[in-house]
Amino acid sequence: MSDNRKLSNEEVSALIEGLNSGEIDTAPGARQPVECKPYVFGAEDAGLLGDLHTLRLINERFGRNLRNVLLPMLRFMPRISTLPPETKRFEEKLRAMSQFESLSIARADLLKGTILVTVPPRLISILVNTFFGGRGDPGVTNKTEFTPTEERILEIIVEGALKTLDDAWHEVFPVSFQYMNTETNPAFISFVEGSESVVVSSFIVQLPFGDPQSIEIMYPRQSLKQIATILRSKIQRVGDARDMNWERHLVEALLHVPLSFVPRIAEPKISLKQLMNVQAGMIVDIPAFDKVRVFVEGEEFFEGMMGDRDGKLAVQVVG
């Protein structure tokens, strides 16, 4: 059905003015230029997570407390530097790894995925050496597997690191990391697809007797996207936001607030005519009663019975 509506005089005047000024192009097939940019379907939005400000704070907490995990083995407080998180393709990280590496996977249910904790073999050798009284400078050897002692030290380090990571995340998001398994060959690791992106957090352990060693934690980028608003936030709460001293003082103050406690003994009724004739000496009859209603600040709370105690009128609360 065609539209037979006619143009108004104002619309006709605007059309003629546009034709005369050249704003309306009369060339056949003419179109206004439109800006456009190429888009690759399936590409990830790199700006979704922002600058990972919250993850930086988590990493700083983790780095400070990780020193307590390494202290019993190193026998001195190590210095740990926290690097800014980086987003990389997992296949790039695999290519950069040696053929012998400690790769521990932990489950993170609330993030609906897993994380990967990497510890260099040389750091494990140094920890074993210092734990048994060495100077921390073991000779460099090409190895393909850990000794039972190194496996036990590695287990202690990974368990302590995951517990420390739990505490670092707790103030931001209540995620818990559960250890699953450890691989030593990157070719056999089952983490994410090589084409997927991971967020890499690196922690550099400074040693006085050797080169720095790097412990890394990798998060699948897809797992962090679901809490992107939290990771972009610049404002974080501290602890559980409870001041126990203030809470105790508040309770004490509330317990000393005075309240009216009014037993209502009777409610006699008189007519308007009697009320108009009320004068000194007039007697108003009070009907017999069984129970007394007790009001606190105008609200009925209890029932009581009238009596006396030590020669004084009293109310006994019965319900």
C-alpha positions in Angstrom: 0.0 0.0 0.0 1.6 3.3 -1.1 1.9 6.3 1.1 0.0 9.2 -0.3 1.0 11.7 2.4 2.0 15.1 0.9 5.0 17.1 1.9 4.3 20.1 4.1 5.3 23.6 3.0 8.2 23.6 5.5 9.5 20.2 4.1 9.3 21.5 0.5 11.2 24.6 1.5 13.9 22.6 3.2 14.2 20.3 0.2 14.6 23.2 -2.2 17.1 24.9 0.1 19.2 21.7 0.2 19.2 21.4 -3.6 20.2 25.0 -4.1 23.0 24.9 -1.5 24.4 21.6 -2.8 23.9 19.7 0.4 21.6 17.2 -1.4 23.5 15.5 -4.3 21.3 15.0 -7.3 23.8 12.7 -9.1 22.4 9.2 -9.8 23.5 6.7 -7.2 25.2 9.3 -5.0 25.7 8.3 -1.4 27.1 10.0 1.6 30.6 8.8 2.6 30.5 6.4 5.6 33.5 5.6 7.8 34.1 1.9 8.3 36.8 -0.3 9.7 37.6 -4.0 9.2 36.3 -6.5 11.7 37.6 -10.0 12.1 34.9 -12.4 13.4 36.1 -14.5 16.4 38.8 -11.9 17.3 39.0 -11.1 21.1 38.4 -7.7 22.5 41.8 -6.8 24.0 40.4 -3.9 26.0 37.7 -5.9 27.7 39.8 -6.6 30.9 41.3 -3.1 30.9 44.7 -2.7 32.5 44.0 -5.5 34.9 44.4 -3.1 37.9 42.8 -5.5 40.3 44.9 -8.4 39.2 48.0 -6.2 39.8 46.9 -5.7 43.4 46.3 -9.4 43.8 49.8 -10.2 42.5 51.4 -7.7 44.8 49.7 -9.4 47.8 50.7 -12.8 46.5 54.3 -11.7 45.9 54.7 -10.3 49.4 53.3 -13.5 51.1 55.1 -15.9 48.7 58.4 -15.0 50.5 57.0 -16.8 53.6 56.6 -20.0 51.5 60.2 -19.9 50.3 61.7 -18.8 53.6 61.9 -22.3 55.3 63.8 -23.8 52.4 66.1 -20.8 51.5 66.7 -20.0 55.2 66.6 -16.2 54.4 63.9 -13.8 53.4 64.0 -13.7 49.6 63.3 -10.6 47.6 60.4 -11.1 45.1 59.6 -8.6 42.3 56.1 -8.6 40.8 55.9 -7.9 37.0 52.7 -6.4 35.4 50.3 -9.1 34.0 50.7 -9.8 30.3 48.3 -11.3 27.8 49.9 -13.8 25.3 48.9 -16.7 23.1 49.4 -20.0 25.0 51.4 -21.4 22.0 53.9 -18.6 22.4 54.5 -19.5 26.0 54.9 -23.2 25.1 57.6 -22.3 22.5 59.5 -20.3 25.1 59.5 -23.2 27.6 62.3 -25.7 28.0 61.7 -29.4 27.5 62.0 -29.9 31.3 59.8 -27.7 33.4 57.5 -27.9 36.5 54.0 -27.3 35.3 51.3 -27.6 38.0 47.6 -27.4 37.2 45.0 -26.2 39.8 41.3 -26.1 39.5 39.4 -22.8 40.1 35.7 -23.7 40.2 34.3 -20.1 40.6 36.4 -19.1 37.5 35.1 -22.2 35.7 38.5 -23.2 34.6 42.0 -24.0 35.7 45.3 -22.2 36.2 48.9 -23.1 35.5 51.8 -22.6 37.9 55.3 -22.9 36.5 58.4 -23.3 38.7 61.8 -23.5 37.0 63.8 -26.7 37.9 66.9 -24.7 38.9 64.9 -23.0 41.6 63.9 -26.4 42.9 67.5 -27.5 43.0 68.5 -24.3 44.8 65.8 -24.9 47.4 66.8 -28.5 48.0 70.5 -27.4 48.3 69.9 -24.6 50.8 67.4 -26.7 52.8 70.1 -29.3 53.5 72.7 -26.7 54.5 74.2 -25.9 51.1 75.2 -22.5 49.8 72.5 -22.5 47.2 74.7 -22.7 44.1 74.3 -26.3 42.8 76.0 -27.2 39.6 74.0 -26.9 36.4 73.1 -30.3 35.1 70.7 -31.4 32.3 67.9 -33.3 33.9 64.7 -35.0 32.6 63.0 -35.7 35.9 63.0 -34.6 39.6 64.4 -36.7 42.4 62.0 -37.8 45.2 63.4 -35.1 47.4 62.9 -32.4 44.8 59.4 -33.7 44.1 58.5 -33.3 47.8 60.0 -29.8 48.0 58.1 -28.9 44.8 54.9 -30.2 46.4 55.4 -28.0 49.4 56.1 -25.0 47.3 53.0 -25.5 45.0 50.7 -26.2 48.0 52.0 -23.1 49.8 51.7 -21.0 46.7 48.1 -22.0 46.0 47.1 -21.3 49.7 48.8 -17.9 49.4 46.9 -17.3 46.1 43.6 -18.1 47.8 44.3 -15.5 50.5 45.4 -12.9 47.9 42.1 -13.4 45.9 39.9 -13.6 48.9 39.4 -9.9 49.4 38.4 -9.4 45.8 36.7 -12.6 44.7 36.2 -15.8 46.9 37.8 -18.2 44.5 39.6 -21.3 45.8 42.4 -23.1 43.9 42.7 -26.9 44.2 45.8 -28.7 43.1 45.2 -31.3 40.4 48.5 -32.6 38.9 52.0 -31.7 37.7 53.7 -32.3 34.3 57.4 -31.9 33.5 57.1 -31.9 29.7 55.2 -29.0 28.0 54.2 -31.2 25.2 52.0 -33.3 27.5 50.4 -30.4 29.3 46.6 -30.3 29.1 45.6 -26.7 29.9 44.1 -24.7 27.1 44.3 -24.7 23.3 47.4 -23.2 21.8 45.4 -20.5 20.0 43.8 -19.3 23.2 45.0 -16.3 25.1 46.4 -16.5 28.7 47.1 -13.8 31.3 50.6 -14.4 32.6 51.6 -13.1 36.1 55.4 -13.4 36.7 57.2 -13.2 40.0 61.0 -12.8 40.0 62.8 -14.4 42.9 66.1 -12.5 43.5 68.9 -14.7 44.8 72.3 -13.4 46.1 74.2 -16.4 44.8 72.7 -16.9 41.3 70.6 -15.6 38.5 67.0 -14.5 39.3 64.4 -17.3 38.9 60.8 -16.7 37.7 57.6 -18.3 39.0 54.7 -17.8 36.7 50.9 -18.1 37.1 48.8 -18.3 34.0 45.0 -17.7 33.9 42.9 -18.5 30.8 41.7 -15.2 29.5 38.3 -16.7 28.9 38.0 -17.4 32.7 38.8 -13.9 33.7 36.3 -12.3 31.2 33.4 -13.3 33.5 34.7 -11.1 36.3 36.0 -8.3 33.9 34.1 -5.6 35.9 35.9 -6.6 39.1 39.3 -6.7 37.4 38.8 -3.2 35.9 37.7 -1.6 39.1 40.0 0.9 40.7 38.3 0.7 44.1 38.7 -2.4 46.3 37.3 -3.2 49.6 39.7 -4.1 52.4 39.1 -7.3 54.3 35.5 -8.0 55.2 34.9 -4.2 56.0 34.2 -5.0 59.7 35.7 -3.0 62.5 35.3 -5.3 65.5 36.2 -2.5 68.1 33.6 -0.2 66.6 31.0 -3.0 66.5 31.6 -3.8 70.2 31.3 -0.2 71.2 28.1 0.2 69.2 26.5 -2.9 70.9 27.5 -1.5 74.3 25.9 1.8 73.5 22.7 0.2 72.2 22.4 -1.9 75.4 22.3 1.3 77.5 19.6 3.1 75.5 16.7 3.9 77.9 13.3 2.5 76.9 9.8 3.0 78.4 8.4 -0.1 80.1 4.7 0.5 80.7 2.3 -2.1 82.2 -1.2 -1.2 81.1 -3.3 -2.3 84.1 -6.8 -1.4 82.9 -8.6 0.6 80.2 -11.9 1.8 81.8 -14.4 3.4 79.4 -16.7 6.3 80.2 -19.3 8.1 78.1 -18.8 11.6 76.7 -21.5 12.9 79.1 -19.5 11.5 82.1 -16.3 13.0 80.7 -17.9 16.4 80.5 -18.9 16.1 84.2 -15.5 14.9 85.5 -14.4 16.8 88.6 -12.2 16.4 91.6 -13.4 13.6 93.9 -15.2 11.7 91.1 -14.7 7.9 91.2 -14.3 5.9 88.0 -14.9 2.1 88.2 -12.1 -0.1 87.0 -13.3 -3.5 85.6 -11.7 -6.7 87.0 -8.8 -8.0 84.9 -6.8 -11.2 84.6 -3.7 -10.2 82.8 -1.8 -7.0 82.3 -0.4 -6.0 78.9 3.1 -4.6 78.9 4.2 -2.1 76.3 7.8 -1.1 75.3 8.0 2.2 73.5 4.3 2.0 72.7 4.5 -1.6 71.3 2.9 -4.5 73.1 5.7 -7.0 74.0 4.6 -9.1 77.0 1.7 -10.2 79.2 2.0 -10.1 82.9 0.1 -10.5 86.2 -0.3 -7.9 89.0 1.0 -8.7 92.4 3.3 -7.3 95.1 6.8 -7.9 96.2 8.4 -6.6 99.3 5.4 -4.5 100.0 5.5 -2.9 96.6 3.2 -3.2 93.6 4.8 -5.4 90.9 4.1 -7.1 87.6 5.2 -10.6 86.8 5.9 -11.3 83.1 4.2 -14.5 82.1 4.4 -14.5 78.3 
